Structures are given as structure tokens and as C-alpha cells.
Amino acid sequence: MILAHRLDGAEDAPVLVLGPSLGTTTDLWRHEMPALTERWRVLRYDLPGHGESPAPAEPFTIEDLAAAIADLLDRLGIGRVAYAGVSIGGAVGTALALSEPDRVASLILCCTSPRFGPPEGWHERASLVRREGTAALTGGAAARWFTAGFDDSAPYVAMLAAADPEGYAACCDALARFDATGRLGEVAAPTLVIAGAEDGPTPPAGHAEVLAAGIPGAGLLVLERAGHLAVAERPGPVTAAITAHLDRTWKGQPG
Ligand SMILES: O=C(O)CC1=CCC(=O)O1
């Protein structure tokens, strides 16, 4: 599977991979980029059928997405990385940390989960989008992703509107199958879990709290006045938390 990617920052800087959420693109991280690229070579990727990535030719799992990231890193000649991901992008980070423990030196899981609720709901959403396109979801997206007062939802909803229906639906099917709950104790990377206190799709209780309790030594930061896309809604505190975690946990250059 080929995933489109963008690389920004100094070529000799250590690499930080940023993963997007369902329905969004590399641009989800735009507010964090100026600060993160000061010290990091930032690799952002698009999910299948999102942004610049081609629509998928066949079904895939979250573990397949993690393998695609590992292949991409191999092709680019990149060894150790830090990884931060939102929602499905966080699940990919968890899967990558499990499959490539020597590669993922530091992990940040934003508004994500080891299991995204009952599979039926995801399969129903996949069917809806295959039938009606992502237009069936755009009307409710701002309320699902942000707190009530947030007034800059339009660029993020536009990303969802532009997503390929099959790509979006295949990601839903992958989310339905994902369950890392029983393997959290195997995550070796030093991990920070960031949550939005008002996250509807993945409320801290039952999602971020499970991650933080299950991953050895993980820290948990719950941001007030933040919904599911806290990276868009509260970029200042998110950037500060990511930077502090990387400063604490990154040891040396990529190897
Ligand atoms: O759009 C949503 O429903 C929230 C979400 C769940 C997984 C993901 O990546 O986004």
C-alpha cells in the first residue's frame, strides 16, 4: 500500500511522524508544524483515499497501515522515529510501536483509543458512505469533532468532503477490527496520551484513560475546552505537550 507523504524540516534533524484522523489530511497538523519543524524533520502522511493518497484497491487493517508506514520509512532510509497520531492515526502509532518496538523511540497518542467502540457502528458508517459519499457525514462533522464554540471547523470539514468514499469506508472497516486492548502492556515506547475533555467519539473515560492505564509508564493529559480534534482546537497546549514529551524521551539521533 502506497501512502502519500510530506517531509518538512531540516534534513539532518530527527524524524517525527504525524498521523491524521479519519476524514482529515496532513493539513490537520498545520498549526503545530511551525514549532515542530524547528527541531524535527516532520513526516506527515495521508490515509488511503484521503488527501494525496490513492484510494485503496483492497481492504486493509490498522496493522497494514502501520506496515505501510514502516515500508515508507525503509524506502526513505529512516530508522528510529518519534510518532504522534490523532484517532485512527494514533491507532496506527500503537500498532507500529507494537510491530516495530526498536523503531518507535517516543509515542504520542492524541484523542485515540485501543478500541473504537462496537464494530457494527463502523460497518454501518462504511455502508452509508459507500452509498451516499462523505456528504452524508459533513453536516454533523463539526459537532462530532469540536466543542460548541469552535469557529474554524470549515477547513477540516472540507477535508472530509474531499475524501474518497471507498477510502473513508475502508478506514471505518479497519477501525471496526482494531482492538489493541490486550496488548497495551507490550508497548515499549515512552508514551504520552493526550485527550480532549469534551471528545465525543473517544471520551477520555474508556479510551485515553484505558491507554494510559495499560501502556507501561504512560502519561495522560486531558485538555479542557477540547473535543476530538484537539490538535486543531487547542494547538498551543498540544504543541507544548508534544514538545515537552519529545524533549524528555528522545535520546540521540535516528539510528
Ligand atoms: O470522525 C469520527 O467519528 C471520529 C474518529 C474516529 C476515528 C477517527 O480517526 O476519527
The ligand as a MOL file (V3000), in Angstrom:
LIG
                    3D

  0  0  0     0  0            999 V3000
M  V30 BEGIN CTAB
M  V30 COUNTS 10 10 0 0 0
M  V30 BEGIN ATOM
M  V30 1 O -14.9010 11.1210 12.8010 0
M  V30 2 C -15.0910 10.4600 13.8240 0
M  V30 3 O -16.1260 9.8430 14.0330 0
M  V30 4 C -14.0420 10.3750 14.8610 0
M  V30 5 C -12.9910 9.3980 14.5610 0
M  V30 6 C -12.9240 8.1130 14.9600 0
M  V30 7 C -11.7030 7.5100 14.4510 0
M  V30 8 C -11.0820 8.6680 13.7980 0
M  V30 9 O -9.9840 8.7070 13.2500 0
M  V30 10 O -11.8910 9.7460 13.8640 0
M  V30 END ATOM
M  V30 BEGIN BOND
M  V30 1 2 1 2
M  V30 2 1 2 3
M  V30 3 1 2 4
M  V30 4 1 4 5
M  V30 5 2 5 6
M  V30 6 1 5 10
M  V30 7 1 6 7
M  V30 8 1 7 8
M  V30 9 2 8 9
M  V30 10 1 8 10
M  V30 END BOND
M  V30 END CTAB
M  END
